[in-house]
Amino acid sequence: MSQLFDTLPKPLRKLSRIIDAVIACCGGGLVTIVFGNAFLRFVANFDVAWARELATFLMVWVTFLGLAAAEARGVHMRVTEIAAHIFSSSARRRLDTGINAVIAVTLLLIIWFGIKISIRTWDQDSTVLYWPVGLLYAAMPVGVFLTLIFLIGHTLQLLGSTHPYAHEKE
């Protein structure tokens, strides 16, 4: 785990572990379904009709939950090396807070439009499983909302004394 994750409040760390468990279960199911279907296709020349559709649902959900898991650990790609050499720790905190604000607005827009897309497609059924297509699209606002929760937690750390920058000398 990262230093940033270790300083998160206990409820956010617990939420992150729950997300990790869901990702692990979905990922394990995804591997099993795809491998099993490929094996059946190769050995018995038989294709399980629902396998591809379920794999798509699982892959989309794992992707957006993975977004939140990465934010919980603070491991999304950032270019910090230049800022570390140019700015003081207090200037970097202000810069990171501003960047987080822009990211939060972007995430809110994604949540808003993701909910709209999910609602509009909820009445459409998937081809084989007859699940609502909106369930597939719901992965986006759910995963992004969880990401926003962790981003807010990191921003509060940044503004407080629990962030790693707080312990650096000016």
N, C-alpha and C positions, 0 to 999 in steps of 0.2 A: 504494500500500500504506500501511497505517497504521503509526504509530510503534510500536505494540504488536507488530505482525507482524514488523517489522524486528529486534526484540530477541529473537524466538523462537530457540531453538536450531536449528542448521542442519537436523537430521533432521525437525523439525516443519515448517520452511519447505518442505522438499522434499516431505513428505507433502501439504502444502497445495497445492502446485503440481500434484501428481499428481491430487488431488481436483478441482482446477480443470479439468484436461485432460479428466477423465472427464465432468464436468458439461458442458463445452463440446461434447464429442462426442455425449453423450446429448441435449443441447439442440438441436444441429444436426440430429441424426436425428429428433427429435421434430418440429421445424419442417418438415423435408422430408417426413416421413410424412403429417402433417396437411395440409400444403399440397397435396401430390401427390394425396391421397385426395379432398380438396375439389375440386381441378381435374378429376380423373377423373369425379367425381360431376356436376359442372357441365357439362363438355364431352361426355362419353360416356355419361352417365347410368349409370355403373358404379361400384360401391362395392367396395373391397378389404376383404374380411372381417376380415383380421388387423390392419388399420391401427389401428382404435380400441383393440383390446386391447393391442397393442404400445405405442401412445401412452400408455395408462394405466400400464403398467409403467415406461416411461421417465419419465413425469411424477412418479410416486411416488418413484423413485430419485433424480431430480434434486432434489426437494424435501428429502429427508433428507440428501443429500450437501451441499446448499446450507446446511443448518443447520450442518454442520461447517465449511464454507468461511467462513461469517459469524463463527463463533466463533474461527477461526484469525486473523481480522483484528480481533477484539474489537469488532465493529460491531453486536452485538445491542443492542436498545433498552434503555437504562438511564437512569434519572433521576439525573444526577450534578451538575447545576447547583446544586441546593440544598445537597447535601453539600459541594461545593467551597467554598461561602461560609460554611458553619457549622462544619465540622470541619477540624482540622489534617490535614496529609498523613499522619501516623502513625495518626490516628484513622480516616481514610478507608481506609487499608490494612487495618486491623483489620476495619472494616465490610465492605469488599469481600471479604476472606478469609472472613468469616462467610457472606456471601451466596453466594460460590462453593461453600462447603461444603453449603449447603442445595440449591443447584442440582445439585451432584454426586450427592447422595442421590436427588434426583428423577430424574436421568438414569439412575442405577443401577436404579431401579424400572422405568423405561421399558424399559431393556435387558432386564431379567428377564422382564417380561410380553411384550415383543416377541418374545423367543426362544420363549417358550411358545406364543404365537399362531402363529408361523412353523412350529414343529414340528407343531402340531396340524393345520395346513392344508397341510402338504407333500404329503400323499397325494392331495389334491384337484387335479384338472387344470383349467386355464383352458378356456373354451368353444371357442376357435378354435385357438389355438396348442398346446394341450395341455401347457403349461408348468405346473410346480407352483405353486399359488396361494401356497404358503409362500414362494416366491421374491419375490413381490410384498410380502408382509409382512416379509420379511427386511430390506427397506430401512430399516425403523424401527430395529431394534437395531444394524445396521451403521452407519447415519448418526449415531445417538446415541452409539455407542461412540467413533467418531471425534471427535465433539463433546467427549466427556468427556476424550479425550486432550489436546485443545487447551485445555480448561478447566484441567486439571491443570498444563499448561505455563504458562498465564497465572498460576495461583495460585502456582506456584514462583517465577515472576518477581516477583510481588507480595511474596513473603516475602524475596526476595533484593534485590540492588542493581540489577537490570537493568530494573526497572519504571519508567515515567515518573514516578511519585510519589516515587521514591527521590531524585530530583534537585530536588525542590521544597523551598523553605525552609519551616520550621515556622511 
